Amino acid sequence: MLTVAIGLCSAAPDLDHMQTLALTRYGAQGGEAVAAWRRMINEARELDEAGKLARVNTFFNRRIRFEDDIVVWKQSDYWATPLETLGRDAGDCEDFSIAKYMSLRLLEVPADKLRLVYVRARIGAADSTITQAHMVLSYFETPSAEPLVLDNLIGEIRPAGRRPDLFPVFSFNNEGLWVGGTSTSSADPTTRLSRWRDVLERMRSEGLK
């Protein structure tokens, strides 16, 4: 069984427990969604990292429908666990990004290659000044490499240079938090980001330890 580190502890994930919770909370649909996710994880284990990125990105972009938190959770801003996103079969940009991040961690893609990135996304034409808050997942093959962007808005994984519509604000993972384009972490993300801390705790209780 694979091992994934979250926060300061490392333990084997209990995906059978996650499967049971899916059935209990969300019925047959939720159970099948988690089962399909587990099949995808198993099938992707032998792929190289590029293959893992593509498989995970495609799985969530095709399976999960975009929906605002106020519709899914009756809250203005709620960060869902992968189980919750799969169970509801819906989520917003944070939920897509978190689910992809955790899936890639299960596939042993190192945390230091992955960052959840808050951006301002331009709406409309290239000369538009209208932006909205958005989250994507970035992958760095090396620390100095141009990141690849996994986004629920488009199916293709593109280098950051081909996403001029995205303006990074800050990024984080389970090891650090970076503001703007800085290369040094400025804070403990679980201290600064209460929603990240909360979703990590819920994931641990659901079996993603």
Summary of the structure (lengths in Angstrom):
residues: 209
radius of gyration: 16.3
end to end distance: 12.2
largest distance: 49.6
contacts: 630
relative contact order: 0.16
helix: 44%
strand: 21%
